[in-house]
Each structure stands twice: as C-alpha cells, then as structure tokens.
Amino acid sequence: MKIKRELLAKLDEWRTSSIRKPLIIRVARQVGKTTLVREFFD
C-alpha cells in the first residue's frame, strides 16, 4: 500500500497546486486507476 499512499500524495499536490494542468492518468490496464481516483475524490 506504500505505492497507493505515494500516488494519493501526488494527487493531493496536484490538487493544491496554483498552476495545475488537467489530470491525465496513463498507465497499464487493470492496475487500479479508477479505484485510485475514487478514493482520492471521496
């Protein structure tokens, strides 16, 4: 779960950035992209 916490921390940095760009998550299939985003926005 260390990786998940690191990714959530990076998403939090993105959210609080004053000059953020659109969020695009590009990784392999079936690695938990949707789950990560759902946890982040809940």
C-alpha positions in Angstrom: 0.0 0.0 0.0 3.0 2.3 0.1 2.6 3.0 -3.6 -1.0 3.9 -3.2 -0.1 6.4 -0.5 2.6 7.9 -2.7 0.1 8.3 -5.6 -2.5 9.8 -3.3 0.1 12.3 -2.1 1.0 13.2 -5.6 -2.7 13.7 -6.5 -3.0 15.9 -3.4 0.0 18.0 -4.6 -1.7 18.3 -8.0 -5.0 19.5 -6.3 -3.4 22.1 -4.2 -1.1 23.5 -6.9 -1.9 27.0 -8.1 -0.9 26.3 -11.7 -2.3 22.8 -12.2 -2.9 21.3 -15.5 -5.7 18.8 -16.5 -5.4 15.4 -14.8 -4.4 12.6 -17.1 -3.6 9.2 -15.6 -1.9 6.9 -18.2 -0.7 3.5 -17.0 -1.2 -0.1 -17.9 -4.6 -1.7 -18.0 -6.2 -3.1 -14.8 -3.8 -1.5 -12.3 -6.4 0.4 -10.2 -6.7 3.8 -11.9 -10.4 4.1 -11.3 -10.1 2.9 -7.7 -7.3 5.4 -7.0 -9.4 8.3 -8.4 -12.5 7.2 -6.5 -10.5 7.1 -3.2 -9.0 10.4 -3.9 -12.3 12.2 -4.6 -14.2 10.6 -1.7 
